[in-house]
């Protein structure tokens, strides 16, 4: 009984060594092509390029040099006959028997060099644990197409729809028709592969689509003043780009993109009076979203009063809490100067001086009489 238990434990431990943790990508240790008279390769290429763990950089792809290390080109020798339906079988071996649910493959696509994609963007995938019996998983399609104006690398993660135990993977595909008019061969002559692999795919957290966090609103400025429209964003899947649009009427369909306006803010020209409407378009991998439409009104600068206008206006004098316009000076027709009125009030008149004198004397008499009465009463007492 102890021997059986020990055997079970040992078996479990050995099995655990060959099970990759969730999300691991298996290591490819070998690859080869199936035998076919219609399939060939270049003598300068090594199939090890597709499992060396190094994908092409963007700069290498942009150069369009299909002789760069990292590209394995597989030739269709039946390129001149569109009835041959040349099939390529590509095998690769993982370092151990393991669970896989995803197959990875990267294509190098160069339209002008007759390096294309599989027919109908379709791959057939099979797997095996012993390289003898292969289990067919069926056909898988992907999105993508050649472009005569660019060279590019197409990286695919093909979800199998199930988890299987595998050590060997077989990818089969047909060469597609050459869609270039006037070329000598009706079929693609080459396919280019830069990397293959298989493993368990961990779903990365999906970011929220980009959205407008702070929106724009209508503004009014004077000619020459600064008018800046700006937004802030939230979320975003992959690269987020922005572009501003302008209309002179604000009507739907009248907006056009502004050259060079690709930031999160835009400074509106204010060198002339008028009205214009603006909005910002945000784009990420999830799609496109627009800000609100804002109206910008540019008005004339108000005229400032001249010095002559200010001097001609009569000043106001406050009287009893009310503003009373000051009297304008009368015109003097004669050449004689006016009498100085201040001379009449600068000296007190005789009548005014006597009045004050009598008041003082009267007050003194009253005070003296009152004192006499008080003194008389005290003596009698």
C-alpha positions in Angstrom: 0.0 0.0 0.0 2.8 2.4 0.9 4.5 1.7 -2.5 1.2 2.5 -4.3 0.9 5.8 -2.4 4.5 6.7 -3.1 4.0 5.9 -6.7 0.9 8.2 -6.9 2.8 11.0 -5.2 5.8 10.7 -7.5 3.5 10.6 -10.6 1.7 13.7 -9.4 5.0 15.5 -8.9 6.3 14.5 -12.3 3.0 15.6 -13.9 3.2 19.0 -12.2 6.6 19.6 -13.7 5.0 19.5 -17.2 2.0 21.7 -16.4 2.6 25.4 -17.0 1.1 27.9 -14.7 -1.9 29.9 -16.0 -0.8 32.4 -18.5 2.5 30.8 -19.4 3.7 30.7 -23.0 5.4 27.4 -23.9 9.0 27.5 -25.3 9.3 26.3 -28.9 12.4 24.1 -29.3 12.1 22.9 -32.9 10.2 23.6 -36.1 10.0 22.1 -39.6 8.0 22.1 -42.8 5.9 19.2 -44.2 7.2 17.6 -47.3 5.8 19.0 -50.5 7.2 19.5 -54.0 5.4 22.9 -54.1 7.1 24.3 -51.0 10.6 25.7 -50.8 12.7 28.1 -48.8 15.7 30.4 -49.4 19.1 28.9 -48.6 19.9 32.0 -46.6 17.0 31.5 -44.2 17.0 29.5 -41.1 13.7 28.2 -39.6 15.1 28.8 -36.2 14.2 32.5 -36.8 10.6 31.7 -36.0 11.2 30.4 -32.5 14.3 32.4 -31.3 12.0 34.6 -29.1 12.9 37.7 -31.0 10.2 39.5 -33.1 11.0 42.2 -35.5 11.2 45.8 -34.3 9.0 48.5 -35.9 12.1 50.0 -37.4 13.2 46.7 -39.0 9.7 46.3 -40.5 9.5 49.8 -41.8 12.8 49.4 -43.7 11.1 46.7 -45.9 14.2 44.6 -46.0 13.0 41.0 -46.2 16.7 39.9 -45.9 16.9 41.1 -42.3 17.5 38.4 -39.6 14.2 37.2 -38.1 12.1 36.5 -41.2 11.6 33.0 -42.5 10.3 33.1 -46.0 8.4 30.0 -47.4 8.1 29.8 -51.2 5.1 28.7 -53.2 6.6 27.0 -56.2 3.2 26.7 -57.7 2.7 30.5 -57.9 2.3 30.4 -61.7 -0.7 28.1 -61.5 -3.8 29.2 -59.6 -5.3 25.7 -59.8 -2.6 24.0 -57.7 -3.9 25.3 -54.4 -0.4 25.0 -52.7 -0.7 24.0 -49.1 2.0 24.6 -46.5 2.3 22.5 -43.3 4.3 24.2 -40.6 5.1 22.1 -37.5 6.6 23.3 -34.2 7.5 21.5 -31.0 7.2 22.7 -27.4 9.6 21.9 -24.7 7.1 19.7 -22.9 3.6 18.3 -22.9 1.5 21.2 -21.6 -1.9 22.8 -21.6 -2.5 25.3 -24.4 -5.5 27.4 -25.5 -3.8 29.9 -27.8 -1.5 29.7 -30.8 0.7 32.7 -31.7 2.0 33.5 -35.1 3.5 36.7 -36.6 3.4 37.4 -40.4 5.8 39.6 -42.3 3.7 41.2 -45.2 5.2 43.0 -48.1 2.8 43.5 -51.0 5.3 44.7 -53.6 7.7 41.8 -52.9 4.9 39.3 -53.4 4.9 38.3 -49.7 1.3 37.8 -48.8 -1.1 36.2 -46.4 -2.8 32.7 -46.4 -5.8 32.3 -48.7 -9.0 33.8 -47.1 -6.9 34.6 -44.0 -7.6 31.0 -42.8 -5.4 28.6 -40.8 -6.1 25.0 -39.9 -4.6 24.0 -36.5 -3.9 20.5 -35.2 -2.1 19.2 -32.1 -0.4 16.1 -30.8 1.4 14.8 -27.7 3.6 12.3 -29.5 4.1 13.7 -33.1 2.3 10.7 -34.5 -1.5 11.2 -33.9 -2.7 14.7 -34.6 -6.0 16.0 -33.4 -7.7 18.5 -35.8 -9.1 21.6 -34.1 -10.5 23.0 -37.3 -10.1 26.2 -39.3 -9.5 29.6 -37.7 -9.7 32.9 -39.6 -8.2 36.3 -38.7 -8.5 39.9 -39.9 -5.9 41.6 -42.1 -5.1 42.3 -45.7 -2.1 43.3 -47.8 -1.5 46.9 -48.5 0.6 48.1 -51.5 1.5 51.2 -49.7 3.1 49.7 -46.6 5.2 46.9 -45.2 3.9 45.6 -41.8 4.0 42.8 -39.3 0.7 41.1 -38.3 0.8 39.6 -34.8 -1.9 37.1 -34.1 -3.2 35.4 -31.0 -5.5 32.7 -32.1 -7.8 31.5 -29.4 -8.5 27.8 -29.8 -11.8 27.9 -27.9 -10.7 25.1 -25.6 -7.7 23.9 -23.6 -5.8 20.9 -24.9 -2.7 19.0 -23.9 -0.1 19.3 -26.6 3.6 19.1 -27.3 3.4 19.5 -31.1 1.4 21.9 -33.1 0.6 21.8 -36.8 -0.4 25.0 -38.7 -1.7 24.4 -42.3 -2.6 27.0 -44.8 -3.1 27.6 -48.6 -1.4 30.3 -50.5 -3.8 33.1 -51.5 -4.2 34.8 -54.9 -2.0 37.7 -55.8 -4.3 40.7 -55.9 -1.8 42.9 -57.8 -3.0 43.7 -61.3 -0.6 43.0 -64.2 1.9 40.9 -62.2 3.5 37.8 -63.7 2.3 35.4 -61.0 -1.4 34.9 -60.1 -0.6 33.5 -56.6 1.5 34.9 -53.7 5.0 33.6 -54.1 6.0 33.9 -50.5 4.7 34.0 -47.0 6.9 35.4 -44.3 6.8 34.2 -40.6 8.8 35.9 -37.9 7.6 34.0 -34.8 5.4 31.1 -33.6 4.3 29.8 -30.3 1.6 28.3 -28.1 0.5 28.4 -24.5 -2.2 29.6 -22.1 -3.3 33.2 -22.6 -4.0 35.4 -19.6 -6.7 37.9 -20.4 -5.3 41.3 -19.7 -7.5 43.8 -18.0 -9.5 45.7 -20.6 -9.3 49.4 -20.1 -12.4 51.5 -20.5 -12.8 53.3 -23.8 -11.6 56.8 -23.9 -14.2 59.4 -22.8 -14.3 63.2 -22.3 -13.7 64.1 -18.6 -13.8 67.9 -18.8 -15.8 69.3 -21.7 -15.7 72.6 -23.7 -18.4 75.3 -23.5 -19.3 78.6 -25.4 -17.0 81.5 -24.9 -17.0 85.2 -25.9 -13.9 87.3 -26.3 -12.9 90.6 -27.8 -10.7 90.9 -30.9 -7.1 90.1 -30.0 -7.9 88.3 -26.7 -6.9 84.7 -26.2 -9.5 82.1 -26.7 -8.5 78.5 -25.8 -10.7 75.5 -25.9 -9.5 72.5 -24.0 -10.6 69.1 -22.8 -9.4 66.3 -20.5 -9.9 62.6 -21.0 -10.4 59.4 -19.0 -9.7 55.8 -19.9 -8.5 54.8 -23.3 -7.6 51.5 -25.0 -4.2 51.6 -26.6 -3.1 54.8 -28.2 -5.5 57.8 -27.9 -5.5 60.4 -30.6 -7.3 63.7 -30.8 -8.3 66.1 -33.7 -10.2 69.4 -33.7 -12.9 70.3 -36.1 -14.4 73.7 -37.0 -17.5 75.1 -38.7 -18.5 78.6 -39.7 -22.2 77.8 -39.3 -22.4 75.1 -36.6 -24.7 73.0 -38.8 -24.3 69.2 -38.9 -22.1 68.1 -41.7 -20.3 71.4 -42.1 -17.4 70.7 -39.8 -13.9 70.2 -41.2 -10.7 69.0 -39.6 -8.2 71.7 -38.6 -4.7 71.2 -39.9 -2.2 70.5 -37.2 -4.9 70.6 -34.4 -4.2 67.3 -32.7 -3.7 68.1 -29.1 -6.2 68.2 -26.2 -6.5 72.0 -26.5 -6.9 74.4 -29.4 -6.3 78.2 -29.5 -9.0 79.9 -31.7 -7.8 82.8 -33.9 -9.4 86.1 -32.7 -8.0 88.6 -35.2 -11.4 89.4 -36.6 -15.0 89.6 -35.4 -17.3 86.7 -36.0 -18.7 83.4 -34.8 -17.4 79.8 -35.2 -18.1 76.4 -33.8 -15.6 73.7 -32.6 -15.4 70.2 -31.2 -12.7 67.6 -30.5 -12.7 64.0 -31.7 -11.0 61.3 -29.6 -10.1 57.9 -31.1 -8.7 54.8 -29.5 -8.8 51.1 -30.2 -12.4 50.9 -29.0 -13.7 53.6 -31.3 -14.4 57.3 -31.5 -16.1 59.8 -29.2 -16.6 63.5 -29.6 -16.7 66.4 -27.2 -19.6 68.9 -27.1 -19.8 71.6 -29.7 -18.7 75.0 -28.4 -19.5 78.4 -30.0 -16.7 81.0 -30.0 -17.9 84.6 -30.5 -15.3 87.4 -31.2 -16.7 90.9 -30.7 -15.2 94.3 -31.4 -13.2 96.1 -28.7 -15.3 99.0 -27.2 -14.2 102.6 -28.1 -12.6 104.5 -25.2 -13.8 108.2 -24.6 -11.3 110.8 -25.8 -9.7 113.5 -23.6 -11.8 116.2 -25.4 -15.0 114.3 -24.6 -14.1 114.1 -20.9 -13.2 117.9 -20.6 -16.4 119.1 -22.3 -18.7 117.3 -19.9 -19.8 119.5 -16.9 -18.8 118.1 -13.5 -21.4 117.2 -10.9 -21.5 118.6 -7.4 -23.0 116.7 -4.6 -25.8 118.5 -2.8 -27.9 117.0 0.0 -27.1 113.5 -1.2 -28.0 114.2 -4.8 -25.8 115.0 -7.7 -26.5 118.4 -9.1 -24.9 119.5 -12.4 -22.5 122.3 -11.8 -23.4 125.6 -13.4 -21.5 126.3 -16.5 -19.6 129.6 -16.4 -21.3 132.4 -18.1 -19.7 134.1 -21.0 -18.1 137.5 -20.3 -18.7 139.9 -23.2 -16.8 142.9 -21.9 -13.1 142.9 -21.5 -13.3 144.0 -17.9 -12.5 141.5 -15.2 -15.3 140.6 -12.7 -15.4 141.9 -9.3 -13.8 139.7 -6.7 -16.8 138.5 -4.6 -14.6 137.1 -1.9 -13.7 140.6 -0.9 -17.2 141.3 0.4 -17.3 138.3 2.8 -13.7 138.4 3.9 -14.3 141.1 6.5 -17.2 141.0 9.0 -19.7 143.9 8.7 -20.3 146.4 11.5 -23.7 145.2 12.2 -22.6 141.6 12.6 -19.9 142.6 15.1 -22.2 144.6 17.4 -24.7 141.7 17.5 -22.0 139.4 19.0 -20.9 142.1 21.5 -24.4 142.6 22.9 -24.9 138.9 23.3 -21.7 138.6 25.4 -22.7 141.6 27.6 -26.2 140.2 28.2 -24.9 136.9 29.2 -22.5 138.5 31.7 -25.3 140.5 33.3 -27.5 137.5 33.7 -24.7 135.5 35.4 -23.9 138.5 37.8 -27.6 138.8 38.8 -27.9 135.1 39.6 -24.7 135.2 41.8 -26.1 138.2 43.7 -29.4 136.5 44.5 -27.5 133.4 45.8 -25.3 135.5 48.0 -28.3 137.5 49.5 -30.1 134.3 50.5 -27.1 132.9 52.3 -26.7 136.1 54.4 -30.4 136.0 55.6 -30.0 132.4 56.5 
